Amino acid sequence: MTQLVLDTDTLTLWLSGHDLVSSRIASTEDDRLAVSIITVEEVLTGWYTQIRRARDDVKQVRPYRWLQDSIEVFGHMHILSFDSAALHRF
């Protein structure tokens, strides 16, 4: 089965509602969508950083919402490992 592997930039565009990216992903079966564990780490680290930088509770609302949305999306996607086998593919 061929997978559509989303990198961090593409995933971010999709979560932001980018029309072209959203339509391409909408035409892909859910069980074919994947991200690497590296993408998961980059996205979560980005939201953690924004939460920590927020100066007050009001400014934390948006990054906490996006953090939650990201975790929910990852729960429906296949996550590709970064292991010794991955290192030898290239």
Rosetta blueprint (number, residue, H / E / L):
1 M L
2 T L
3 Q L
4 L E
5 V E
6 L E
7 D L
8 T H
9 D H
10 T H
11 L H
12 T H
13 L H
14 W H
15 L H
16 S L
17 G L
18 H L
19 D H
20 L H
21 V H
22 S H
23 S H
24 R H
25 I H
26 A H
27 S L
28 T L
29 E L
30 D H
31 D H
32 R H
33 L E
34 A E
35 V E
36 S E
37 I H
38 I H
39 T H
40 V H
41 E H
42 E H
43 V H
44 L H
45 T H
46 G H
47 W H
48 Y H
49 T H
50 Q H
51 I H
52 R H
53 R H
54 A L
55 R L
56 D L
57 D H
58 V H
59 K H
60 Q H
61 V H
62 R H
63 P H
64 Y H
65 R H
66 W H
67 L H
68 Q H
69 D H
70 S H
71 I H
72 E H
73 V H
74 F H
75 G L
76 H L
77 M L
78 H E
79 I E
80 L E
81 S L
82 F L
83 D L
84 S H
85 A H
86 A H
87 L H
88 H L
89 R L
90 F L
